[in-house]
């Protein structure tokens, strides 16, 4: 029974890890595309445009934080 529980736990943990990586990548790409769109439409110029390009993907990637925190909590309880 314990061996079966360990297998299920590892499977769920692996699935959550892959999901976390995927969500982070997708949100980073969306953030980058959003930053490019903002720059193309001339909403910002100069040094602010560099900040938007650098911060856009990072800010949206933070939305994946609940996945990473859940994975960390699962690994602590192991």
ChimeraX attribute file (.defattr): number of C-alpha atoms within 10 A of each C-alpha:
attribute: neighborCount
match mode: 1-to-1
recipient: residues
	/A:1	6
	/A:2	7
	/A:3	8
	/A:4	9
	/A:5	10
	/A:6	12
	/A:7	12
	/A:8	12
	/A:9	15
	/A:10	14
	/A:11	12
	/A:12	14
	/A:13	17
	/A:14	13
	/A:15	12
	/A:16	17
	/A:17	17
	/A:18	12
	/A:19	15
	/A:20	20
	/A:21	13
	/A:22	13
	/A:23	17
	/A:24	22
	/A:25	16
	/A:26	16
	/A:27	20
	/A:28	21
	/A:29	17
	/A:30	16
	/A:31	22
	/A:32	20
	/A:33	15
	/A:34	17
	/A:35	21
	/A:36	16
	/A:37	13
	/A:38	17
	/A:39	17
	/A:40	10
	/A:41	8
	/A:42	10
	/A:43	10
	/A:44	15
	/A:45	12
	/A:46	7
	/A:47	8
	/A:48	12
	/A:49	17
	/A:50	14
	/A:51	13
	/A:52	21
	/A:53	19
	/A:54	14
	/A:55	15
	/A:56	22
	/A:57	22
	/A:58	17
	/A:59	14
	/A:60	20
	/A:61	19
	/A:62	13
	/A:63	13
	/A:64	20
	/A:65	14
	/A:66	11
	/A:67	17
	/A:68	17
	/A:69	12
	/A:70	15
	/A:71	18
	/A:72	13
	/A:73	11
	/A:74	14
	/A:75	12
	/A:76	8
	/A:77	6
	/A:78	8
